[in-house]
């Protein structure tokens, strides 16, 4: 049984690293407030199948899908999401953890 209930998976290409840094600095404590734990945060992806066009991958583990949604929809996160959009292009996906 996993201690995590959900994961937010972010695949992103950062266009302006200096402009993106304030987003990263603020997102970390916001995620933690909702029980989020960064388990992947970095670059250098290696495509084992298909094409890999993102330069940075982030995986944030949450105790539940509800907590992950609370993080994403929180006033604090919504206040900084524009920074991510302005300085990067990518996807943000919420997936439920395997509980088999």
N, CA, C and O atoms as CSV, one atom per row, in Angstrom:
chain,resi,resn,atom,element,x,y,z
A,1,UNK,N,N,0.844,-1.176,0.000
A,1,UNK,CA,C,0.000,0.000,0.000
A,1,UNK,C,C,0.891,1.242,0.000
A,1,UNK,O,O,1.774,1.382,0.846
A,2,UNK,N,N,0.657,2.118,-0.932
A,2,UNK,CA,C,1.458,3.335,-1.056
A,2,UNK,C,C,1.081,4.358,0.000
A,2,UNK,O,O,-0.087,4.475,0.372
A,3,UNK,N,N,2.059,5.087,0.477
A,3,UNK,CA,C,1.747,6.168,1.417
A,3,UNK,C,C,1.198,7.384,0.693
A,3,UNK,O,O,0.738,8.335,1.325
A,4,UNK,N,N,1.247,7.354,-0.641
A,4,UNK,CA,C,0.740,8.448,-1.454
A,4,UNK,C,C,-0.603,8.072,-2.059
A,4,UNK,O,O,-0.832,6.918,-2.421
A,5,UNK,N,N,-1.480,9.049,-2.166
A,5,UNK,CA,C,-2.782,8.811,-2.766
A,5,UNK,C,C,-2.897,9.371,-4.167
A,5,UNK,O,O,-3.762,8.959,-4.940
A,6,UNK,N,N,-2.010,10.325,-4.501
A,6,UNK,CA,C,-2.089,10.966,-5.811
A,6,UNK,C,C,-0.758,11.626,-6.146
A,6,UNK,O,O,0.057,11.933,-5.276
A,7,UNK,N,N,-0.577,11.829,-7.437
A,7,UNK,CA,C,0.620,12.499,-7.932
A,7,UNK,C,C,0.231,13.599,-8.906
A,7,UNK,O,O,-0.649,13.419,-9.747
A,8,UNK,N,N,0.892,14.729,-8.783
A,8,UNK,CA,C,0.802,15.777,-9.795
A,8,UNK,C,C,2.083,15.667,-10.605
A,8,UNK,O,O,3.187,15.792,-10.074
A,9,UNK,N,N,1.914,15.430,-11.902
A,9,UNK,CA,C,3.049,15.237,-12.802
A,9,UNK,C,C,3.128,16.441,-13.734
A,9,UNK,O,O,2.177,16.756,-14.448
A,10,UNK,N,N,4.263,17.098,-13.712
A,10,UNK,CA,C,4.473,18.296,-14.520
A,10,UNK,C,C,5.592,18.020,-15.513
A,10,UNK,O,O,6.694,17.634,-15.122
A,11,UNK,N,N,5.313,18.216,-16.782
A,11,UNK,CA,C,6.326,18.128,-17.844
A,11,UNK,C,C,6.401,19.522,-18.442
A,11,UNK,O,O,5.408,20.037,-18.956
A,12,UNK,N,N,7.560,20.124,-18.377
A,12,UNK,CA,C,7.644,21.536,-18.752
A,12,UNK,C,C,8.962,21.855,-19.453
A,12,UNK,O,O,10.010,21.289,-19.145
A,13,UNK,N,N,8.872,22.762,-20.385
A,13,UNK,CA,C,10.054,23.365,-20.985
A,13,UNK,C,C,10.070,24.817,-20.530
A,13,UNK,O,O,9.149,25.575,-20.833
A,14,UNK,N,N,11.093,25.200,-19.816
A,14,UNK,CA,C,11.209,26.556,-19.280
A,14,UNK,C,C,11.866,27.441,-20.332
A,14,UNK,O,O,12.951,27.138,-20.829
A,15,UNK,N,N,11.193,28.539,-20.664
A,15,UNK,CA,C,11.703,29.474,-21.660
A,15,UNK,C,C,12.581,30.564,-21.058
A,15,UNK,O,O,13.463,31.099,-21.729
A,16,UNK,N,N,12.338,30.888,-19.797
A,16,UNK,CA,C,13.079,31.949,-19.112
A,16,UNK,C,C,13.312,31.501,-17.671
A,16,UNK,O,O,12.445,31.665,-16.813
A,17,UNK,N,N,14.490,30.933,-17.415
A,17,UNK,CA,C,14.780,30.371,-16.098
A,17,UNK,C,C,14.730,31.414,-14.996
A,17,UNK,O,O,14.207,31.138,-13.916
A,18,UNK,N,N,15.259,32.606,-15.241
A,18,UNK,CA,C,15.230,33.650,-14.210
A,18,UNK,C,C,13.793,34.054,-13.875
A,18,UNK,O,O,13.463,34.281,-12.710
A,19,UNK,N,N,12.947,34.143,-14.892
A,19,UNK,CA,C,11.554,34.491,-14.661
A,19,UNK,C,C,10.776,33.367,-13.979
A,19,UNK,O,O,9.799,33.624,-13.275
A,20,UNK,N,N,11.206,32.129,-14.186
A,20,UNK,CA,C,10.536,30.948,-13.654
A,20,UNK,C,C,10.878,30.689,-12.182
A,20,UNK,O,O,10.082,30.098,-11.452
A,21,UNK,N,N,12.051,31.127,-11.756
A,21,UNK,CA,C,12.526,30.850,-10.391
A,21,UNK,C,C,11.545,31.278,-9.295
A,21,UNK,O,O,11.356,30.523,-8.341
A,22,UNK,N,N,10.914,32.454,-9.388
A,22,UNK,CA,C,9.963,32.814,-8.323
A,22,UNK,C,C,8.802,31.827,-8.199
A,22,UNK,O,O,8.293,31.607,-7.101
A,23,UNK,N,N,8.384,31.235,-9.310
A,23,UNK,CA,C,7.327,30.222,-9.267
A,23,UNK,C,C,7.791,29.022,-8.442
A,23,UNK,O,O,7.076,28.558,-7.554
A,24,UNK,N,N,8.992,28.524,-8.741
A,24,UNK,CA,C,9.514,27.355,-8.031
A,24,UNK,C,C,9.638,27.651,-6.539
A,24,UNK,O,O,9.226,26.842,-5.707
A,25,UNK,N,N,10.198,28.794,-6.206
A,25,UNK,CA,C,10.408,29.157,-4.804
A,25,UNK,C,C,9.097,29.237,-4.034
A,25,UNK,O,O,9.049,28.881,-2.857
A,26,UNK,N,N,8.037,29.699,-4.684
A,26,UNK,CA,C,6.754,29.837,-4.008
A,26,UNK,C,C,5.930,28.549,-4.027
A,26,UNK,O,O,5.183,28.277,-3.087
A,27,UNK,N,N,6.066,27.754,-5.097
A,27,UNK,CA,C,5.264,26.535,-5.219
A,27,UNK,C,C,5.646,25.483,-4.184
A,27,UNK,O,O,4.780,24.762,-3.688
A,28,UNK,N,N,6.925,25.388,-3.857
A,28,UNK,CA,C,7.381,24.368,-2.898
A,28,UNK,C,C,6.641,24.447,-1.560
A,28,UNK,O,O,6.082,23.439,-1.127
A,29,UNK,N,N,6.616,25.604,-0.889
A,29,UNK,CA,C,5.926,25.650,0.398
A,29,UNK,C,C,4.406,25.543,0.273
A,29,UNK,O,O,3.742,25.072,1.196
A,30,UNK,N,N,3.850,25.975,-0.863
A,30,UNK,CA,C,2.397,25.834,-1.044
A,30,UNK,C,C,2.032,24.356,-1.130
A,30,UNK,O,O,1.077,23.914,-0.492
A,31,UNK,N,N,2.780,23.600,-1.907
A,31,UNK,CA,C,2.520,22.157,-2.014
A,31,UNK,C,C,2.648,21.494,-0.646
A,31,UNK,O,O,1.821,20.659,-0.279
A,32,UNK,N,N,3.679,21.860,0.105
A,32,UNK,CA,C,3.900,21.272,1.432
A,32,UNK,C,C,2.715,21.538,2.355
A,32,UNK,O,O,2.364,20.688,3.174
A,33,UNK,N,N,2.105,22.698,2.231
A,33,UNK,CA,C,0.950,23.062,3.059
A,33,UNK,C,C,-0.194,22.059,2.878
A,33,UNK,O,O,-0.983,21.841,3.797
A,34,UNK,N,N,-0.280,21.448,1.685
A,34,UNK,CA,C,-1.332,20.484,1.390
A,34,UNK,C,C,-0.828,19.040,1.439
A,34,UNK,O,O,-1.467,18.129,0.912
A,35,UNK,N,N,0.315,18.851,2.072
A,35,UNK,CA,C,0.882,17.514,2.230
A,35,UNK,C,C,1.683,17.047,1.037
A,35,UNK,O,O,2.034,15.871,0.949
A,36,UNK,N,N,1.980,17.958,0.106
A,36,UNK,CA,C,2.732,17.595,-1.088
A,36,UNK,C,C,4.208,17.415,-0.811
A,36,UNK,O,O,4.823,18.185,-0.073
A,37,UNK,N,N,4.758,16.388,-1.414
A,37,UNK,CA,C,6.189,16.085,-1.278
A,37,UNK,C,C,6.778,15.942,-2.680
A,37,UNK,O,O,6.327,15.110,-3.467
A,38,UNK,N,N,7.780,16.752,-2.984
A,38,UNK,CA,C,8.438,16.672,-4.291
A,38,UNK,C,C,9.315,15.427,-4.313
A,38,UNK,O,O,10.245,15.299,-3.517
A,39,UNK,N,N,9.012,14.505,-5.236
A,39,UNK,CA,C,9.811,13.297,-5.326
A,39,UNK,C,C,10.645,13.258,-6.604
A,39,UNK,O,O,11.589,12.474,-6.701
A,40,UNK,N,N,10.307,14.093,-7.580
A,40,UNK,CA,C,11.118,14.286,-8.785
A,40,UNK,C,C,11.120,15.770,-9.071
A,40,UNK,O,O,10.069,16.411,-9.065
A,41,UNK,N,N,12.294,16.319,-9.323
A,41,UNK,CA,C,12.384,17.732,-9.658
A,41,UNK,C,C,13.679,17.933,-10.430
A,41,UNK,O,O,14.738,18.171,-9.848
A,42,UNK,N,N,13.575,17.834,-11.750
A,42,UNK,CA,C,14.805,17.997,-12.486
A,42,UNK,C,C,14.676,17.803,-13.973
A,42,UNK,O,O,13.587,17.655,-14.528
A,43,UNK,N,N,15.814,17.811,-14.582
A,43,UNK,CA,C,15.890,17.700,-16.022
A,43,UNK,C,C,16.594,16.436,-16.459
A,43,UNK,O,O,16.624,15.434,-15.744
A,44,UNK,N,N,17.150,16.505,-17.630
A,44,UNK,CA,C,17.879,15.399,-18.242
A,44,UNK,C,C,17.031,14.146,-18.421
A,44,UNK,O,O,17.469,13.055,-18.056
A,45,UNK,N,N,15.814,14.280,-18.981
A,45,UNK,CA,C,15.012,13.079,-19.207
A,45,UNK,C,C,15.621,12.214,-20.300
A,45,UNK,O,O,16.236,12.719,-21.240
A,46,UNK,N,N,15.446,10.934,-20.166
A,46,UNK,CA,C,15.912,9.967,-21.162
A,46,UNK,C,C,14.683,9.237,-21.687
A,46,UNK,O,O,14.027,8.500,-20.951
A,47,UNK,N,N,14.378,9.444,-22.952
A,47,UNK,CA,C,13.215,8.794,-23.551
A,47,UNK,C,C,13.536,7.327,-23.806
A,47,UNK,O,O,14.419,7.016,-24.606
A,48,UNK,N,N,12.837,6.437,-23.142
A,48,UNK,CA,C,13.000,5.013,-23.381
A,48,UNK,C,C,12.089,4.553,-24.515
A,48,UNK,O,O,12.389,3.574,-25.198
A,49,UNK,N,N,10.978,5.258,-24.715
A,49,UNK,CA,C,10.081,5.032,-25.835
A,49,UNK,C,C,9.497,6.365,-26.250
A,49,UNK,O,O,9.252,7.225,-25.404
A,50,UNK,N,N,9.274,6.549,-27.527
A,50,UNK,CA,C,8.663,7.780,-28.016
A,50,UNK,C,C,9.621,8.950,-27.980
A,50,UNK,O,O,10.823,8.792,-27.771
A,51,UNK,N,N,9.060,10.128,-28.189
A,51,UNK,CA,C,9.846,11.360,-28.201
A,51,UNK,C,C,9.702,12.083,-26.879
A,51,UNK,O,O,8.608,12.147,-26.319
A,52,UNK,N,N,10.783,12.620,-26.385
A,52,UNK,CA,C,10.759,13.413,-25.165
A,52,UNK,C,C,11.079,14.847,-25.533
A,52,UNK,O,O,12.204,15.167,-25.920
A,53,UNK,N,N,10.079,15.711,-25.410
A,53,UNK,CA,C,10.293,17.103,-25.794
A,53,UNK,C,C,10.325,18.051,-24.599
A,53,UNK,O,O,10.579,19.243,-24.772
A,54,UNK,N,N,10.078,17.557,-23.414
A,54,UNK,CA,C,10.130,18.403,-22.228
A,54,UNK,C,C,11.539,18.358,-21.640
A,54,UNK,O,O,12.212,17.327,-21.679
A,55,UNK,N,N,11.962,19.476,-21.103
A,55,UNK,CA,C,13.298,19.550,-20.529
A,55,UNK,C,C,13.309,19.358,-19.020
A,55,UNK,O,O,14.361,19.112,-18.431
A,56,UNK,N,N,12.144,19.470,-18.394
A,56,UNK,CA,C,12.082,19.399,-16.940
A,56,UNK,C,C,10.875,18.565,-16.541
A,56,UNK,O,O,9.797,18.691,-17.122
A,57,UNK,N,N,11.068,17.720,-15.553
A,57,UNK,CA,C,9.992,16.906,-15.021
A,57,UNK,C,C,9.892,17.136,-13.518
A,57,UNK,O,O,10.897,17.238,-12.815
A,58,UNK,N,N,8.666,17.214,-13.054
A,58,UNK,CA,C,8.415,17.367,-11.625
A,58,UNK,C,C,7.289,16.410,-11.264
A,58,UNK,O,O,6.288,16.325,-11.974
A,59,UNK,N,N,7.453,15.691,-10.162
A,59,UNK,CA,C,6.391,14.845,-9.626
A,59,UNK,C,C,6.220,15.227,-8.158
A,59,UNK,O,O,7.159,15.170,-7.364
A,60,UNK,N,N,4.997,15.616,-7.826
A,60,UNK,CA,C,4.668,15.964,-6.444
A,60,UNK,C,C,3.689,14.911,-5.937
A,60,UNK,O,O,2.623,14.720,-6.521
A,61,UNK,N,N,4.046,14.232,-4.859
A,61,UNK,CA,C,3.177,13.218,-4.258
A,61,UNK,C,C,2.310,13.871,-3.192
A,61,UNK,O,O,2.780,14.697,-2.409
A,62,UNK,N,N,1.036,13.489,-3.173
A,62,UNK,CA,C,0.084,14.006,-2.190
A,62,UNK,C,C,-0.576,12.840,-1.463
A,62,UNK,O,O,-0.637,11.733,-1.997
A,63,UNK,N,N,-1.072,13.079,-0.250
A,63,UNK,CA,C,-1.726,12.003,0.495
A,63,UNK,C,C,-3.035,11.536,-0.144
A,63,UNK,O,O,-3.465,10.406,0.085
A,64,UNK,N,N,-3.674,12.403,-0.946
A,64,UNK,CA,C,-4.949,12.035,-1.567
A,64,UNK,C,C,-5.187,12.896,-2.806
A,64,UNK,O,O,-4.551,13.933,-2.997
A,65,UNK,N,N,-6.113,12.440,-3.637
A,65,UNK,CA,C,-6.522,13.226,-4.798
A,65,UNK,C,C,-7.114,14.553,-4.321
A,65,UNK,O,O,-6.871,15.597,-4.925
A,66,UNK,N,N,-7.885,14.509,-3.247
A,66,UNK,CA,C,-8.515,15.719,-2.724
A,66,UNK,C,C,-7.476,16.754,-2.321
A,66,UNK,O,O,-7.634,17.938,-2.618
A,67,UNK,N,N,-6.404,16.318,-1.642
A,67,UNK,CA,C,-5.353,17.254,-1.229
A,67,UNK,C,C,-4.638,17.845,-2.440
A,67,UNK,O,O,-4.285,19.024,-2.435
A,68,UNK,N,N,-4.422,17.041,-3.473
A,68,UNK,CA,C,-3.786,17.543,-4.692
A,68,UNK,C,C,-4.672,18.599,-5.354
A,68,UNK,O,O,-4.179,19.625,-5.821
A,69,UNK,N,N,-5.972,18.345,-5.391
A,69,UNK,CA,C,-6.908,19.329,-5.955
A,69,UNK,C,C,-6.943,20.595,-5.122
A,69,UNK,O,O,-6.981,21.701,-5.661
A,70,UNK,N,N,-6.930,20.431,-3.792
A,70,UNK,CA,C,-6.910,21.602,-2.910
A,70,UNK,C,C,-5.671,22.453,-3.178
A,70,UNK,O,O,-5.752,23.681,-3.221
A,71,UNK,N,N,-4.524,21.795,-3.358
A,71,UNK,CA,C,-3.296,22.512,-3.703
A,71,UNK,C,C,-3.488,23.304,-4.990
A,71,UNK,O,O,-3.265,24.514,-5.018
A,72,UNK,N,N,-3.898,22.625,-6.050
A,72,UNK,CA,C,-4.003,23.272,-7.357
A,72,UNK,C,C,-4.999,24.426,-7.347
A,72,UNK,O,O,-4.733,25.475,-7.932
A,73,UNK,N,N,-6.132,24.248,-6.696
A,73,UNK,CA,C,-7.183,25.264,-6.708
A,73,UNK,C,C,-7.047,26.299,-5.598
A,73,UNK,O,O,-7.860,27.219,-5.506
A,74,UNK,N,N,-6.031,26.157,-4.758
A,74,UNK,CA,C,-5.869,27.106,-3.648
A,74,UNK,C,C,-5.587,28.516,-4.164
A,74,UNK,O,O,-5.014,28.698,-5.239
A,75,UNK,N,N,-5.996,29.495,-3.386
A,75,UNK,CA,C,-5.730,30.891,-3.741
A,75,UNK,C,C,-4.235,31.141,-3.889
A,75,UNK,O,O,-3.808,31.894,-4.764
A,76,UNK,N,N,-3.434,30.498,-3.018
A,76,UNK,CA,C,-1.982,30.701,-3.055
A,76,UNK,C,C,-1.383,30.201,-4.369
A,76,UNK,O,O,-0.572,30.892,-4.986
A,77,UNK,N,N,-1.784,28.996,-4.799
A,77,UNK,CA,C,-1.224,28.463,-6.037
A,77,UNK,C,C,-1.762,29.213,-7.251
A,77,UNK,O,O,-1.011,29.501,-8.183
A,78,UNK,N,N,-3.026,29.523,-7.247
A,78,UNK,CA,C,-3.597,30.247,-8.384
A,78,UNK,C,C,-2.948,31.631,-8.547
A,78,UNK,O,O,-2.882,32.167,-9.654
A,79,UNK,N,N,-2.476,32.194,-7.442
A,79,UNK,CA,C,-1.815,33.503,-7.499
A,79,UNK,C,C,-0.470,33.448,-8.218
A,79,UNK,O,O,0.000,34.470,-8.717
A,80,UNK,N,N,0.166,32.257,-8.280
A,80,UNK,CA,C,1.491,32.159,-8.921
A,80,UNK,C,C,1.475,31.391,-10.236
A,80,UNK,O,O,2.492,31.337,-10.927
A,81,UNK,N,N,0.358,30.807,-10.587
A,81,UNK,CA,C,0.310,29.976,-11.790
A,81,UNK,C,C,0.649,30.776,-13.051
A,81,UNK,O,O,1.193,30.230,-14.011
A,82,UNK,N,N,0.330,32.052,-13.042
A,82,UNK,CA,C,0.644,32.905,-14.191
A,82,UNK,C,C,2.144,33.015,-14.443
A,82,UNK,O,O,2.572,33.192,-15.583
A,83,UNK,N,N,2.938,32.912,-13.387
A,83,UNK,CA,C,4.398,32.946,-13.549
A,83,UNK,C,C,4.838,31.733,-14.368
A,83,UNK,O,O,5.643,31.854,-15.292
A,84,UNK,N,N,4.300,30.561,-14.017
A,84,UNK,CA,C,4.639,29.344,-14.761
A,84,UNK,C,C,4.213,29.470,-16.215
A,84,UNK,O,O,4.974,29.126,-17.120
A,85,UNK,N,N,3.016,29.955,-16.441
A,85,UNK,CA,C,2.513,30.096,-17.814
A,85,UNK,C,C,3.328,31.106,-18.626
A,85,UNK,O,O,3.539,30.915,-19.824
A,86,UNK,N,N,3.780,32.166,-17.981
A,86,UNK,CA,C,4.515,33.215,-18.695
A,86,UNK,C,C,5.928,32.792,-19.083
A,86,UNK,O,O,6.483,33.304,-20.055
A,87,UNK,N,N,6.507,31.873,-18.340
A,87,UNK,CA,C,7.923,31.544,-18.537
A,87,UNK,C,C,8.185,30.093,-18.933
A,87,UNK,O,O,9.333,29.649,-18.969
A,88,UNK,N,N,7.112,29.358,-19.230
A,88,UNK,CA,C,7.295,27.959,-19.614
A,88,UNK,C,C,6.098,27.475,-20.420
A,88,UNK,O,O,5.064,28.137,-20.517
A,89,UNK,N,N,6.284,26.293,-20.992
A,89,UNK,CA,C,5.195,25.625,-21.704
A,89,UNK,C,C,5.230,24.162,-21.294
A,89,UNK,O,O,6.289,23.535,-21.289
A,90,UNK,N,N,4.064,23.623,-20.950
A,90,UNK,CA,C,4.064,22.229,-20.552
A,90,UNK,C,C,2.699,21.734,-20.160
A,90,UNK,O,O,1.677,22.334,-20.491
A,91,UNK,N,N,2.701,20.613,-19.439
A,91,UNK,CA,C,1.458,20.000,-18.978
A,91,UNK,C,C,1.546,19.730,-17.483
A,91,UNK,O,O,2.627,19.527,-16.930
A,92,UNK,N,N,0.399,19.733,-16.854
A,92,UNK,CA,C,0.275,19.423,-15.436
A,92,UNK,C,C,-0.880,18.438,-15.318
A,92,UNK,O,O,-2.015,18.765,-15.667
A,93,UNK,N,N,-0.596,17.227,-14.825
A,93,UNK,CA,C,-1.580,16.164,-14.788
A,93,UNK,C,C,-1.690,15.597,-13.372
A,93,UNK,O,O,-0.679,15.386,-12.702
A,94,UNK,N,N,-2.912,15.353,-12.924
A,94,UNK,CA,C,-3.168,14.727,-11.626
A,94,UNK,C,C,-3.553,13.273,-11.883
A,94,UNK,O,O,-4.462,12.990,-12.665
A,95,UNK,N,N,-2.848,12.350,-11.213
A,95,UNK,CA,C,-3.165,10.927,-11.328
A,95,UNK,C,C,-3.301,10.315,-9.946
A,95,UNK,O,O,-2.586,10.680,-9.013
A,96,UNK,N,N,-4.229,9.381,-9.834
A,96,UNK,CA,C,-4.417,8.665,-8.578
A,96,UNK,C,C,-3.328,7.602,-8.447
A,96,UNK,O,O,-2.977,6.946,-9.428
A,97,UNK,N,N,-2.802,7.432,-7.252
A,97,UNK,CA,C,-1.762,6.434,-7.019
A,97,UNK,C,C,-2.343,5.032,-7.041
A,97,UNK,O,O,-3.510,4.828,-6.705
A,98,UNK,N,N,-1.533,4.076,-7.434
A,98,UNK,CA,C,-1.908,2.662,-7.423
A,98,UNK,C,C,-1.954,2.196,-5.967
A,98,UNK,O,O,-0.995,2.381,-5.219
A,99,UNK,N,N,-3.045,1.607,-5.584
A,99,UNK,CA,C,-3.199,1.169,-4.196
A,99,UNK,C,C,-3.316,-0.347,-4.088
A,99,UNK,O,O,-3.761,-0.862,-3.062
A,100,UNK,N,N,-2.920,-1.068,-5.142
A,100,UNK,CA,C,-3.053,-2.525,-5.201
A,100,UNK,C,C,-2.380,-3.222,-4.121
A,100,UNK,O,O,-2.419,-4.451,-4.061
